[in-house]
Amino acid sequence: MSLHIEKIATSKINDVDFSKLSFGQIFTDHMFECDFENGAWQTPKIRPYQPIAFDPSAKVFHYGQAVFEGMKAYKDKNDDIWLFRPDQNQERINKSAERLDMPAFPKELFFEGLNELLKIDSQWVQKGEGDALYIRPFVIATENCVSASSSKNYKFMIICAPVQAYYAGEVRVTFADKYSRSANGGVGFAKAAGNYAASFYPARLAEEQGYQQIVWTDASTHEYLEEAGTMNVFFRVNDTLITAPTSDRILDGITRKSLIELAKDEGINVEVRPVTRKEIVEAARKGELKEMFGAGTAAVISVIKGFADQDEKFELPVIENSYATLLKTRLTGIQQNKLEDKFGWRYKVQ
Amino acid sequence: MSLHIEKIATSKINDVDFSKLSFGQIFTDHMFECDFENGAWQTPKIRPYQPIAFDPSAKVFHYGQAVFEGMKAYKDKNDDIWLFRPDQNQERINKSAERLDMPAFPKELFFEGLNELLKIDSQWVQKGEGDALYIRPFVIATENCVSASSSKNYKFMIICAPVQAYYAGEVRVTFADKYSRSANGGVGFAKAAGNYAASFYPARLAEEQGYQQIVWTDASTHEYLEEAGTMNVFFRVNDTLITAPTSDRILDGITRKSLIELAKDEGINVEVRPVTRKEIVEAARKGELKEMFGAGTAAVISVIKGFADQDEKFELPVIENSYATLLKTRLTGIQQNKLEDKFGWRYKVQ
């Protein structure tokens, strides 16, 4: 099954101001696409980025059967293009797909499509400070039928958007008391489309109260701190770095697991265990809560400056020797081929 | 803001065999469509049913921001077309939309679009025994951007599919022990697209074990029986009809609330309260569990013949004077304008 490639006549890249990009709104010249029909993945295609016709009855519109991934590509000073642990994304999209009763996408096709697409659109990967290409693989249900059951047909796609360094401004968060993101036995661990839609309204309410993110708690008791917005969350109490273990409620974040390894490599004491809001509030009261940050592909690390637990507000101290700064410098250095990659995480596009 | 109408040149109705319909695969000649852009709903349109072009970055594909409704229209012997409590669907789609941070669709536009569409496609509402037109209003996020936040743009649509009497065969169910459908603080009460995708995999596992549906339990303890597949669930213990109260986990079903009123009207003792799996298993052991059925728009009432609680299997007795038969006869009689409508639930399309 060979990849079918149709290139654009003229690139639209000269119309793009790379110094003024909003996240995820401008896409490269091409897209990768592969349809699942009659029980099998059909011939994959790379073709000019363009709208696609869907029947209004396509299942993705009605039942949210859709999963995705987020990745970034970086260009180094030699014009080589690098990905970060893409095998992890490839495995995770299939884990997400399995939970949503969708077919796995073959590993070879994933890497063939990804490599070819990045080579064809290589000029879209800029090499300025903070520049990257955000890559969005996703799978959607395309059967034209409104009965509430799994789709027979699917479309796997990869689209790419040039992005600049992500900075969301000063971030303060509030601990969730009422709304929940996921439950035991649910789909919280998957990058399932519906998880995100469910978080938008609580996030808006938080924002109206002055908080840029919600720290999600467990749905049963609201006593455990689990994720920050769409990111995993880390706490530094004195000199120990703490984050919740993955579960069927918590995403197995690639940035999260990489930061855990890097922290250990730096000699930091890391605890992966359930984190209670009570202990974090008490640590903050005692001045022992030194740092709090979110971890994810888009922002890498998003520093949290303060938080609210019900009506009580806390500000975090400005500290020297911050773990967030140390770990972000090291992780982005590896991603961008500026630092040694002792774990073998970098992947060269070729 | 007047409705723009573009009719098809030639109806495709003569190509349809109304005696061999699969649920939700054949659609009528027209569709209703209205876009939300620049903060407002734009001119609504009725136009020939057809595929629509979407950018691959449309938010519905990535974040599952989508809600829907299910309704049915019936044609009586005088060729009048009737809907059942459409005000309830109109209110509920906006409640669902609010939870997913989507704009409300105006009531007047909803009814204008619905009435006009049903008048234009009136010949698609057949009047044979069991014939109906299934109506699917839905709203999807259409902004072309992959940042994980609420869409700025949306599309509201109504599409319609002729259907026959729904019969799923003999239904046996299993009580959920591991997987969950929704949690406190989540979106279970909403007809949110992602709720359905999350249920497909557990439903498939149940089916492989010989069960056509799952009775969902609460995510925290799995001790309470909450919904059956995509339907609300009722239990008859001796002569009392029991169903769980609505909550943020349980859909406020229109068939459910109508059956509660009809049962009371028939003099049946109805209890709306949390239902434990323990009490239902004990009732079954004592021979006091007389009936169990699902309630929803598609099937109206779906009789459950047996169930499994972990490894223990139970068959329900065949009984005379079944509540399911009584209530279904009365409800469908009202829906089809064959019986008196003392609650004022019927709505005439005009």
Interface residues (C-beta under 8 A of the other chain):
Chain A: S22 F23 G24 Q25 F27 M31 Y49 P51 I52 A53 F54 D55 P56 S57 V60 F61 H62 Y63 G64 Q65 A66 F68 E98 R99 L100 D101 Y134 R136 F138 I140 A141 N144 C145 V146 S147 A148 S149 S150 M157 I159 A161 A176 K178 Y179 S180 R181 S182 A183 N184 G185 G186 V187 A192 A193 G194 N195 Y196 A197 A198 F200 Y201 A203 R204 A219 S220 T230
Chain B: S22 F23 G24 Q25 F27 M31 Y49 P51 I52 A53 F54 D55 P56 S57 V60 F61 H62 Y63 G64 Q65 A66 F68 E98 R99 L100 D101 Y134 R136 F138 I140 A141 N144 C145 V146 S147 A148 S149 S150 M157 I159 A161 A176 K178 Y179 S180 R181 S182 A183 N184 G185 G186 V187 A192 A193 G194 N195 Y196 A197 A198 F200 Y201 A203 R204 A219 S220 T230
